[in-house]
């Protein structure tokens, strides 16, 4: 891991302070300590070098991994406690809400992998550090005071070591945040915590998750919106014996075209796909005649 310049420290009140918020003329009024090891730190405000905190005396300082781990926990907890919303986003396979009743449902076509966005502050109001749960210790644990039986959410900080397979296989709701630098923490603080975009295609590698989250134990939210990507066509037979085929449009929900709509029609049938080489019109003629209707073809 590359050597970093410490941008954050704890002040005399144990508050996290960013070097950008330290005023040169007032720095002597405060004492600063390392977030990772607790040692005293000095605010370096040089004009030639970037501003940063440095360990007093010992130039080596403490382990960067410990510093980033503790810093991430503190800042993410502050974000949860202070902000009105705490949004997360994870990819999952959603099934059309009409899957149980739609005559056109096909498992491989009526599912899509989408990014589910959730505001956790609507479900949780407490965030605790280093809290035990089911034999594990969560870096951060979200719970609900009003509904204590609601499944809790663990937020785990990964700097070098991933969560154990035993933990990720436990069935607990876990958000694992991969960070390698202070910039990764800033990204997680400035926007919703989401999975890497390649997770939509299940192509994320471990080295590509830095600054993003991994989600375990989360499922699709109930009440998925009906999908409307099927190319449904509708054969319509009129009292005159004439007939047409009408494309229903990709914005039309499949369930809506399964019912008769045209008041002038005596017969209607929705067509999803026809056997080759039969056209939708020819297929509609066959179905109409099988149902005892006479159809003009000239």
Secondary structure, DSSP 8 states (H G I E B T S, - for coil): -----B-EEE-TTS-EEEGGG--GGGGGG--EE-TTT--EEEEE--SSS--EEEESS-SS-S-HHHHHHHHHHHHHHHHHHHSS--EEEEEEEEE-TTTTT-TT--TTTSEEEEEEEEEGGGT--EEEEEEEETTEEEEEEEE-SS-TTS--EEEEEESS----HHHHTS--EEEEEE-SSHHHHHHHHHS-EE--GGGGGT---GGG-TTSEEEES----SS---------EEEEEETTS-EEEEE--TTS-GGGGGS---TTEEEEEEES---TT--HHHHHHHHHHHTT------
